[in-house]
Amino acid sequence: MNQSIDTSPRPSFLDKLTGFFDAGNRLLPRLMISLLFLVAAIVKLFNSAGTAAYMDSVGVSGSLVYVVIAFELVVFFSVAFNKFIRPVSYLAALFCLVSAALFHNEFTNSTHLYMALKNVSIAGGFLLLASAFSHE
């Protein structure tokens, strides 16, 4: 009886995890970055008057609140469902940077500083996402 022994290396946990994020999948990272935009849109929708007042208080027309909500929903659906990711990611990165500049520019206030850094970090994530989908 000739039994062959499989000597091929078994994939490690890290190999399996890396494979989960490889081209063609990327579902979890896409959901992780896009879910923020769904939640933000829902919160703004249910408090559109408050959001509009806050926008007005920093010199941005509160009448744009529904445009912002629509944009955030487009970002969510585009990224979550893998449609038009590259152009939407570039726009979302710009949106995050502009939002940081307009709404979180009081850097002596630690909350504003952290919120600005969060927006810059998310913009970086969108730029990585755009580059990951550059060939698609």
SEVOVO-966038 format. One record per residue (C-alpha): residue in one letter; x, z, y negated. Coordinates in steps of 0.25 Angstrom, whole numbers. Example, Ala and Ser with C-alpha at 12.3 -4.5 7.8 and 13.67 -1.06 7.14 Angstrom:
// SEVOVO-966038
atom type:A&east:49&up:31&north:18
atom type:S&east:55&up:29&north:4
***
This chain:
// SEVOVO-966038
atom type:M&east:0&up:0&north:0
atom type:N&east:6&up:-5&north:-13
atom type:Q&east:1&up:3&north:-25
atom type:S&east:6&up:-2&north:-38
atom type:I&east:8&up:9&north:-49
atom type:D&east:4&up:6&north:-63
atom type:T&east:16&up:8&north:-71
atom type:S&east:11&up:2&north:-84
atom type:P&east:10&up:13&north:-95
atom type:R&east:-3&up:19&north:-98
atom type:P&east:-8&up:18&north:-113
atom type:S&east:-6&up:30&north:-120
atom type:F&east:-16&up:37&north:-128
atom type:L&east:-10&up:32&north:-141
atom type:D&east:-10&up:17&north:-135
atom type:K&east:-25&up:19&north:-132
atom type:L&east:-27&up:24&north:-146
atom type:T&east:-19&up:13&north:-153
atom type:G&east:-27&up:3&north:-144
atom type:F&east:-40&up:8&north:-150
atom type:F&east:-36&up:5&north:-164
atom type:D&east:-30&up:-9&north:-160
atom type:A&east:-35&up:-22&north:-165
atom type:G&east:-49&up:-25&north:-161
atom type:N&east:-54&up:-11&north:-161
atom type:R&east:-50&up:-2&north:-172
atom type:L&east:-65&up:3&north:-172
atom type:L&east:-61&up:18&north:-174
atom type:P&east:-52&up:16&north:-186
atom type:R&east:-62&up:7&north:-192
atom type:L&east:-73&up:17&north:-190
atom type:M&east:-65&up:28&north:-196
atom type:I&east:-62&up:21&north:-209
atom type:S&east:-75&up:15&north:-211
atom type:L&east:-84&up:27&north:-208
atom type:L&east:-80&up:33&north:-221
atom type:F&east:-86&up:21&north:-228
atom type:L&east:-99&up:23&north:-220
atom type:V&east:-100&up:38&north:-224
atom type:A&east:-96&up:35&north:-238
atom type:A&east:-107&up:25&north:-240
atom type:I&east:-118&up:33&north:-233
atom type:V&east:-114&up:45&north:-242
atom type:K&east:-114&up:37&north:-255
atom type:L&east:-128&up:30&north:-250
atom type:F&east:-134&up:44&north:-249
atom type:N&east:-128&up:49&north:-262
atom type:S&east:-128&up:36&north:-270
atom type:A&east:-132&up:43&north:-283
atom type:G&east:-121&up:53&north:-282
atom type:T&east:-111&up:43&north:-278
atom type:A&east:-115&up:34&north:-290
atom type:A&east:-114&up:46&north:-299
atom type:Y&east:-100&up:49&north:-294
atom type:M&east:-96&up:35&north:-296
atom type:D&east:-101&up:35&north:-310
atom type:S&east:-94&up:48&north:-313
atom type:V&east:-80&up:41&north:-310
atom type:G&east:-84&up:28&north:-318
atom type:V&east:-89&up:19&north:-306
atom type:S&east:-103&up:14&north:-307
atom type:G&east:-112&up:22&north:-298
atom type:S&east:-120&up:9&north:-296
atom type:L&east:-109&up:5&north:-287
atom type:V&east:-113&up:15&north:-277
atom type:Y&east:-120&up:6&north:-268
atom type:V&east:-109&up:-5&north:-268
atom type:V&east:-100&up:6&north:-264
atom type:I&east:-109&up:10&north:-252
atom type:A&east:-111&up:-4&north:-248
atom type:F&east:-96&up:-6&north:-248
atom type:E&east:-93&up:6&north:-240
atom type:L&east:-103&up:1&north:-230
atom type:V&east:-97&up:-12&north:-229
atom type:V&east:-83&up:-5&north:-227
atom type:F&east:-89&up:3&north:-215
atom type:F&east:-96&up:-8&north:-208
atom type:S&east:-85&up:-18&north:-210
atom type:V&east:-74&up:-9&north:-205
atom type:A&east:-83&up:-2&north:-194
atom type:F&east:-88&up:-15&north:-188
atom type:N&east:-75&up:-23&north:-190
atom type:K&east:-80&up:-34&north:-200
atom type:F&east:-72&up:-39&north:-212
atom type:I&east:-62&up:-27&north:-211
atom type:R&east:-51&up:-32&north:-218
atom type:P&east:-57&up:-36&north:-232
atom type:V&east:-66&up:-24&north:-231
atom type:S&east:-54&up:-15&north:-228
atom type:Y&east:-47&up:-20&north:-241
atom type:L&east:-60&up:-18&north:-249
atom type:A&east:-61&up:-4&north:-243
atom type:A&east:-47&up:0&north:-246
atom type:L&east:-49&up:-5&north:-261
atom type:F&east:-62&up:3&north:-261
atom type:C&east:-55&up:16&north:-257
atom type:L&east:-44&up:14&north:-267
atom type:V&east:-53&up:11&north:-278
atom type:S&east:-62&up:23&north:-274
atom type:A&east:-50&up:32&north:-274
atom type:A&east:-46&up:27&north:-288
atom type:L&east:-60&up:29&north:-294
atom type:F&east:-65&up:41&north:-287
atom type:H&east:-53&up:49&north:-283
atom type:N&east:-43&up:48&north:-294
atom type:E&east:-42&up:63&north:-298
atom type:F&east:-29&up:65&north:-291
atom type:T&east:-28&up:79&north:-296
atom type:N&east:-40&up:83&north:-288
atom type:S&east:-36&up:84&north:-274
atom type:T&east:-50&up:79&north:-268
atom type:H&east:-49&up:66&north:-276
atom type:L&east:-34&up:65&north:-272
atom type:Y&east:-38&up:66&north:-257
atom type:M&east:-50&up:57&north:-259
atom type:A&east:-41&up:46&north:-266
atom type:L&east:-31&up:47&north:-255
atom type:K&east:-42&up:46&north:-244
atom type:N&east:-46&up:33&north:-251
atom type:V&east:-32&up:28&north:-252
atom type:S&east:-30&up:31&north:-237
atom type:I&east:-43&up:24&north:-233
atom type:A&east:-39&up:12&north:-241
atom type:G&east:-26&up:12&north:-233
atom type:G&east:-34&up:13&north:-220
atom type:F&east:-42&up:1&north:-225
atom type:L&east:-30&up:-7&north:-228
atom type:L&east:-24&up:-4&north:-214
atom type:L&east:-38&up:-8&north:-208
atom type:A&east:-37&up:-21&north:-216
atom type:S&east:-23&up:-24&north:-211
atom type:A&east:-27&up:-21&north:-197
atom type:F&east:-38&up:-31&north:-198
atom type:S&east:-29&up:-42&north:-205
atom type:H&east:-29&up:-51&north:-193
atom type:E&east:-44&up:-50&north:-190
***
